[in-house]
């Protein structure tokens, strides 16, 4: 189960890339939009299937300097574990 309620990944959706839950919109797309100066409101206007709560959860992850790769690892990999609200990744205990 994903530690992030707003993000999911499935091998048959966007090649397993992290997407906003219930959509096919990649989290990476959101990161890219923010990097070029698009506001959260403008992004939400462009992608109305994403809720404000979803966008704000992912925005918080970006502010805590999570990478898309770290998010993907937390969702897809049983070997990885991200402690929510710390911004740190740890290897799972064997």
C-alpha positions as CSV (number, residue, x, y, z in Angstrom):
1,X,0.0,0.0,0.0
2,X,1.2,3.5,-0.9
3,X,2.3,5.8,2.0
4,X,0.8,8.6,-0.1
5,X,-3.0,8.7,-0.5
6,X,-2.8,10.9,-3.5
7,X,-0.4,8.8,-5.5
8,X,-0.6,5.4,-7.1
9,X,1.3,3.3,-9.6
10,X,0.3,0.3,-11.7
11,X,2.4,-1.4,-14.4
12,X,-0.4,-0.9,-16.9
13,X,-0.9,2.8,-16.3
14,X,1.8,5.1,-17.6
15,X,4.4,2.3,-17.5
16,X,4.2,2.1,-13.7
17,X,5.2,5.7,-13.2
18,X,3.6,7.4,-10.1
19,X,0.3,9.1,-11.0
20,X,-2.3,11.0,-9.2
21,X,-4.7,8.4,-7.8
22,X,-7.7,7.8,-10.0
23,X,-6.0,9.4,-13.0
24,X,-3.4,8.8,-15.7
25,X,-1.6,12.1,-14.9
26,X,2.0,11.6,-13.9
27,X,3.3,13.2,-10.7
28,X,6.4,14.1,-12.8
29,X,4.1,16.3,-14.9
30,X,3.1,18.2,-11.8
31,X,6.8,18.6,-10.8
32,X,7.6,19.8,-14.3
33,X,4.8,22.4,-14.3
34,X,5.9,23.8,-10.9
35,X,9.5,24.0,-12.0
36,X,8.6,26.2,-15.0
37,X,6.6,28.6,-12.8
38,X,3.0,27.3,-13.2
39,X,1.0,27.8,-10.1
40,X,-0.9,25.0,-8.4
41,X,-4.2,26.7,-9.3
42,X,-3.1,26.9,-13.0
43,X,-2.2,23.2,-12.9
44,X,-5.6,22.3,-11.4
45,X,-7.3,24.3,-14.1
46,X,-5.4,22.4,-16.8
47,X,-6.1,19.0,-15.1
48,X,-9.5,19.2,-13.5
49,X,-9.6,15.5,-12.6
50,X,-7.0,16.2,-9.9
51,X,-8.3,17.4,-6.6
52,X,-6.8,20.3,-4.7
53,X,-6.0,17.9,-1.8
54,X,-4.1,15.6,-4.1
55,X,-2.2,18.5,-5.6
56,X,-1.3,19.9,-2.2
57,X,-0.1,16.5,-0.9
58,X,2.3,16.2,-3.8
59,X,3.2,19.9,-3.6
60,X,4.3,19.2,0.0
61,X,6.4,16.3,-1.1
62,X,8.1,18.5,-3.7
63,X,8.7,21.1,-1.1
64,X,10.3,18.5,1.1
65,X,12.6,17.7,-1.8
66,X,11.3,14.3,-2.6
67,X,12.2,13.2,-6.1
68,X,9.9,11.3,-8.5
69,X,12.3,8.4,-8.1
70,X,11.9,8.3,-4.3
71,X,8.2,8.5,-4.6
72,X,8.2,5.6,-7.1
73,X,10.4,3.6,-4.9
74,X,8.1,4.1,-1.9
75,X,5.1,3.0,-3.9
76,X,6.6,0.2,-6.0
77,X,9.4,-1.3,-4.0
78,X,8.9,-3.5,-1.0
79,X,12.6,-3.0,-0.3
80,X,12.1,0.7,0.3
81,X,10.3,2.6,3.0
82,X,9.8,6.3,3.2
83,X,9.0,7.6,6.7
84,X,6.1,10.0,6.0
85,X,6.6,13.6,7.2
86,X,10.4,13.2,7.5
87,X,11.6,13.3,3.9
88,X,13.9,10.3,4.6
89,X,14.2,6.9,2.9
90,X,15.4,3.8,4.7
91,X,16.0,0.3,3.6
92,X,13.4,-2.1,5.0
93,X,14.6,-4.4,7.7
94,X,15.0,-8.0,6.4
